[in-house]
């Protein structure tokens, strides 16, 4: 529906057909058309204004950093050990940070003025995100002797952010189902512990994955039973599940896995995957656990694939 829509109102003839006589003022009012305007809710307005304030604060920080930026910023897209060089990009730090600050300021203004304009606020959010990242990286790399390693940062981001993103998706699905799942950390912790233990004992990756899924589902079922059936507060129960999982896995790790690491904390390794002849030889963009060895094959440890991140290290 458009922000302003028009709908015909009942006419005086429609009223007189059923035998009702109206005053002259009421008859004139019925002959007019209704106009509906899309009104922004209080929650949406609060969210929009708070986002604009946050982006404005980031713009202020970038303006402060402009005064402390000098020299050129160098960005290297490959590390020193790469087989192929992708080159280094050099930009002047001061103007880049300044432009980023101005872009953030304009984006903040768009949020304050973007009432009932979803496209404008989305575009402003994307522009602000890019400007903040580029501005801070340019400030950090300006005037430094060594270039900023972009590939290394991307590698670390993918390795660390993958389990966090999966947990966030779990929270979104639970939120859509009507349950505030605060116990995601506990579910991931019990799954990691169970997968590490079973994988170390059976030396089977399949068994480790299945047991990890079952342990996580049982932990989630504990939250579901108390919150849905017995109406326990969802946030309080989620915190309790996190503390329970942390204490339980910590106790068994100290008493069982740590003293017997060779037997109970040796994560299995996936089968070697042969690299095709047409594959790209440069492996600099792959994480460490996905780089081929000297034989030209990939060996992916189970813990590096995100199955047992909390116990195997």
QUITADA-V710804 format. One record per helix or strand. SS is the DSSP state (@ for helix, = for strand). FROM is the first residue (numbers start at 1). TO is the last residue. If there is no record, write none. Layout:
# QUITADA-V710804
ss;from;to
SS;FROM;TO
SS;FROM;TO
This chain:
# QUITADA-V710804
ss;from;to
=;4;8
@;12;17
@;24;30
=;33;37
@;42;66
=;72;76
=;88;92
@;93;113
@;118;141
=;142;142
=;148;149
@;150;177
@;184;202
@;205;229
@;234;257
@;261;264
=;269;269
=;273;274
@;288;290
=;297;298
=;301;301
